[in-house]
Amino acid sequence: MERLQKYLAHAGIASRRFCEELISQGKVKVNGKTVTEMGVKIDPESDRIEVRGKLIGKPEEKVYILLNKPKGYVTTVRDPQGRPKVTDLLTGVEQRVYPVGRLDFDTEGLLILTNDGDITYGLTHPKHELGKTYVATVKGVPDKDKLKRFGKGLRLADGVTAPAKVRLLNKKGSNGVLEITIYEGRNRQIRRMCETIGHPVLELKRVSVDFLRLEGLEKGKFRYLNQEEISKLKNLIE
């Protein structure tokens, strides 16, 4: 027996969190009856599961992908404006995968995609505080006092940020190149933090998520995570 929302996530419907929303909205049926409460357990071998009237088959094979996202792509599976999506870059991937977290349209770099709802839920949950490192080219060169503010937390419109790590990597003309590691995932967080200290971001790239790095992966290309990497990811969220 398996919890319904976990089964749906494993079947590649969406992240576990979104599957819970589908259930609460009355869009899921088990053996012809609408289910709206969490915690319902089903037998994948014998129960008939429908989502929005569509019969769901056995769970898909789990895949875990690391993509070097270019600028000009949205990290959603649908876009009302018709802009290019990161999933458009996944040539040959048969499973329906979803981005783990987001990168802005104008931000490039490391993005994980998977059809494993548990991994998606775990990696995006605030309690795990995974380090995400970015390289940001900012307007002007921040002095030491401004950089120290990252370690104390910066006040944004949605509250004070958790302490972050930052260092000046080098200078590019009259601008600075910063390496910034954050441990939370607010919307456009790096850009807002840099604006707060008076040095708006000109270019932004995510180079790592915890132990995963972009090394050797060309922009716009992807690779499957190996078994060791998958095990490490699962250990991070236990």
C-alpha positions in Angstrom: 0.0 0.0 0.0 1.2 3.5 -0.8 0.0 7.0 0.0 -2.0 8.5 -2.9 0.0 11.7 -3.2 3.3 9.8 -3.2 2.1 7.4 -5.9 1.0 10.3 -8.1 4.3 12.0 -7.7 6.2 8.8 -8.5 3.9 8.4 -11.6 5.3 11.7 -12.9 2.1 13.7 -12.5 3.8 16.6 -10.6 5.7 17.3 -7.5 4.2 15.8 -4.3 3.2 19.2 -3.1 1.2 19.9 -6.3 -0.3 16.4 -6.2 -1.6 17.2 -2.7 -3.2 20.3 -4.2 -4.8 18.3 -6.9 -6.3 15.9 -4.3 -7.6 18.7 -2.1 -9.2 20.3 -5.2 -11.2 17.1 -5.9 -9.4 16.3 -9.1 -8.4 12.8 -8.2 -10.5 9.7 -8.1 -9.8 6.3 -6.7 -11.9 3.5 -8.0 -14.4 6.0 -9.3 -14.8 8.0 -6.1 -13.4 11.5 -5.6 -10.7 11.7 -2.9 -10.1 15.1 -1.2 -8.2 14.1 2.0 -4.5 13.4 2.5 -3.3 10.1 3.8 -5.4 7.8 1.7 -3.5 4.7 0.8 -3.9 2.8 -2.4 -2.7 -0.4 -4.0 -1.0 0.5 -7.3 -1.5 -3.0 -8.6 -5.3 -3.2 -8.2 -6.7 0.3 -7.6 -7.9 2.5 -10.5 -6.5 6.0 -10.2 -7.7 9.0 -12.3 -6.4 12.6 -12.4 -8.7 15.1 -14.1 -10.5 12.2 -15.7 -7.3 10.6 -17.1 -6.4 7.1 -16.0 -2.9 6.9 -14.4 -0.8 3.8 -15.2 2.1 2.3 -13.3 4.8 4.8 -12.1 7.4 5.9 -14.6 11.1 5.0 -14.3 12.7 7.7 -12.1 15.2 10.0 -13.9 17.4 12.7 -12.5 18.8 15.3 -14.8 21.3 18.1 -14.4 20.9 20.9 -17.0 23.2 23.9 -17.7 20.3 26.3 -18.3 21.0 29.2 -20.8 19.4 32.6 -20.5 16.1 33.1 -22.3 14.4 29.9 -21.0 11.6 29.7 -18.3 11.8 27.0 -15.6 8.1 26.1 -15.9 6.5 23.3 -18.0 4.0 25.8 -19.4 4.3 29.4 -20.3 1.3 31.6 -21.3 3.7 33.9 -23.2 5.0 31.1 -25.4 8.6 31.6 -24.3 11.1 28.7 -24.6 11.0 26.3 -21.7 13.9 24.4 -20.1 12.1 21.1 -21.0 12.5 22.0 -24.7 16.3 21.3 -24.2 15.8 17.8 -23.0 16.0 16.0 -26.4 15.4 12.2 -26.0 14.0 12.3 -22.5 10.7 10.3 -22.6 9.6 10.9 -19.0 7.8 14.0 -18.0 10.2 15.8 -15.6 9.8 19.0 -13.6 12.4 21.6 -12.5 13.5 21.4 -8.9 13.2 25.1 -7.8 13.5 27.9 -10.3 16.0 30.0 -12.2 14.9 33.4 -13.6 14.5 33.8 -17.3 17.7 35.9 -17.5 19.7 33.6 -15.1 21.7 30.7 -16.3 23.4 27.7 -14.8 22.7 24.5 -12.8 19.2 23.2 -12.7 18.0 19.8 -11.5 14.9 18.2 -13.2 13.3 15.0 -12.2 10.0 13.0 -12.0 10.8 12.0 -8.4 8.3 14.0 -6.3 10.0 13.0 -3.1 13.3 14.4 -4.2 11.7 17.6 -5.5 9.8 18.1 -2.2 12.9 17.4 -0.1 15.3 19.5 -2.0 13.0 22.6 -2.0 12.0 22.3 1.7 13.5 25.1 3.8 14.5 22.8 6.6 17.3 21.2 4.6 19.1 24.5 3.9 21.1 23.3 0.9 23.8 25.6 -0.3 23.3 27.1 -3.7 26.3 29.0 -5.1 26.0 31.7 -7.8 28.5 33.9 -9.7 27.1 37.4 -10.1 28.6 40.2 -12.1 27.3 43.4 -10.4 27.4 47.1 -11.3 30.3 48.7 -9.5 32.5 47.0 -6.9 31.1 46.5 -3.4 33.4 47.4 -0.5 34.1 45.1 2.4 31.4 46.7 4.7 28.7 46.0 2.1 29.9 42.4 1.6 29.8 41.8 5.4 26.1 42.6 5.3 25.4 39.3 3.4 26.7 37.3 6.4 24.4 39.1 8.8 21.3 38.9 6.7 19.8 41.6 4.4 16.4 43.1 4.9 14.2 42.5 1.9 10.5 43.2 1.3 9.7 39.7 2.5 11.9 39.8 5.6 15.5 39.4 6.6 17.5 36.8 4.7 19.4 34.0 6.3 23.1 34.6 6.5 24.9 34.1 3.2 28.5 33.6 2.2 30.0 36.1 -0.3 33.4 36.9 -1.7 34.8 39.2 -4.4 36.2 36.9 -7.1 37.6 39.6 -9.3 36.8 42.8 -11.2 35.5 43.1 -14.7 36.3 46.6 -15.8 34.5 48.9 -13.4 32.2 46.1 -12.2 32.7 43.4 -9.6 32.3 39.6 -9.9 30.9 38.0 -6.7 30.6 34.4 -5.5 27.5 34.2 -3.4 26.1 31.1 -1.5 22.6 31.2 -0.1 20.7 28.6 2.0 17.2 29.5 1.1 15.2 29.9 -2.1 13.3 33.2 -2.2 12.1 34.6 -5.5 14.9 36.5 -7.3 16.8 36.5 -4.0 20.3 37.1 -5.3 19.2 40.0 -7.5 17.3 41.6 -4.6 20.1 41.2 -2.2 22.5 42.9 -4.5 20.1 45.7 -5.2 19.8 46.2 -1.5 23.5 47.0 -1.1 23.4 49.3 -4.2 25.0 47.0 -6.7 22.4 45.5 -9.1 23.1 42.3 -10.9 24.2 42.5 -14.5 24.8 38.8 -15.1 23.9 35.8 -12.9 24.8 32.1 -13.1 24.2 29.3 -10.6 27.3 27.1 -10.5 26.5 24.5 -7.8 23.8 23.0 -5.6 25.5 21.4 -2.6 27.9 18.8 -4.1 26.5 19.1 -7.7 28.5 21.3 -10.1 28.4 22.3 -13.7 32.0 21.3 -14.5 32.4 20.0 -18.1 28.7 20.6 -19.1 28.2 23.0 -21.9 25.5 25.6 -21.8 22.2 24.2 -23.0 23.3 20.6 -22.5 22.2 18.1 -19.9 23.3 14.8 -18.4 21.7 12.1 -16.2 22.9 11.9 -12.6 24.8 8.7 -11.8 23.7 6.4 -9.0 26.2 7.8 -6.6 24.9 11.3 -7.1 21.3 10.1 -6.7 22.2 8.4 -3.5 23.9 11.5 -2.2 20.8 13.6 -3.0 18.5 11.2 -1.2 20.8 11.2 1.8 20.7 15.0 1.9 16.9 15.0 2.5 16.6 12.1 4.9 
